[in-house]
Amino acid sequence: MDKVLKAEQAIRLAAEMSKQYYGKPLIITYSGGKDSDVMLSIADKVLKAEQYEVLNSHTTVDAPQTVYHIKEVFKRLNDKGVKATVRMARYDDGTPITMWNLIVNKSMPPTRFARYCCKVLKESGTPNRICCVGVRKDESTGRKGRDVFSTRGDTKKNALFFSLDHAEEVYRESNEVNDDSWDCTLIKFMKDNGNIVVNPIYEFTDADIWQYIDDNKLEVNPLYYPPYNFTRVGCVGCPLATYKNKQKEFHFFPTYKKAYINAFQKMLDKRKADGKETDSWKDGQDVFNWWTEEYRHNCKGQLSFDLGEDENERS
C-alpha cells in the first residue's frame, strides 16, 4: 500500500476509535518540525475540523523560528475551526515547568540515559486520549521495532505495538460482536480509556517526507533552510543530539547556552545545599562543558548519578 494512503487510513481509523471509545476528537501532536507538518497535512485532508485537535507542548527550549512557525500554523488552523492549543506543563501549584527550573529540581542534567525532560515537558499532556505523533523508524535505531498503533505504558519497554491491519480488524470485529466480554488487548485498552499512540507516518523515510513537502508545497520551519540547514528540528540542546549538532545549535542560539549554564549553576548550588556530591565541577560552565561533550569525550567531572525513577526513561 502507498505510504500516504496507509497514513490516511491510520488517521481515519484513529479518529473513528477516538470518537467511539473516548467521545473526544483525535489529538494530532505538533512540534513545529517537518514530520509534524506532513502528518498535520494528511490529517487535514481526510478529517473534518471537528474530528481532530492539534496540540503543541511548549518545552521552553524551542528555537524562536520554531515558536513563530507554530504560531502561524495554529492561527490558520483556528481560523478554519480546528482547535489548536499550545500547552505548558505545570507543577501542582500551577507554576509553569521550564527546562531551567526542571534541571534544578531534578538536581541533574538531562542526559541520553535520563531524558526526564521529554516525559515532563512533552509526554504528559495527553492522558487517556488517542494521539497521533510523528515518530518514524527511519530516524533512529531506537525507533525501529515499533508499529502504527501502540499503548503507552509506564515505560517504553512496557508499550504494546499493533499493526494497522490488526487494529482495523479487531476494531471492526469488536463492533460486530458488540459484547463486553469480547477480549482484545488493544480494544480493551481503549475501552478503559488508556493512552493510545498512533504513528501514521512510521514507515516514511526522509526522502518520503521531503517528497510530500514538495508535492504539496508545504511551508515548513525555516530552520531547514540557509543559513541554518538543520536536518532535524527540536529542543535546543536535546540530550540525544550529537556533539556536532549541539555546537551548531548553540552557535545560532547563544542565549540558550547562557540559560543552560545558569540552570546548571543553580543545580550545583541546590546539590550542595542538599549535601549531595558535586565532584570536581566548579561551576555551571564546567557542567555545560561536560554535558555538551559527554557522548564524544571522556570528560573529567562526571558524576555517578543515582537515577532512581528516571532510570526507566532510557530510550
Buried (B, 14 or more C-beta within 10 A) or exposed (E): EEBBEBBBBBBBBBBBBBBEBBEEBBBBBBBBBBBBBBBBBBBBEBBEEEBBBBBBBBBBBBBEBBBBBBEEBBEEBEEEEBBBBBBBBEEEEEEEBBBBBBBBBBBBBBBEEBBBBBBBBBBBBBEEBBBBBBBBBBBEEEBEEBBBBBBBEEEBEEBEBBEBEBBBEBBEEBEEEEEEEBEBEBBBBBBEBBBBBBBBBBBBBBEBBBBBBEEEEBEBBBBBEEEBEBEBBBBBBBBBBEEEBBEBBBEBBEEBBEBBBBBBBBBBBBBEEEEBEBBEBEEBBBBBBBBBBBBEEEEEEBBEBEBEEBEBBBE
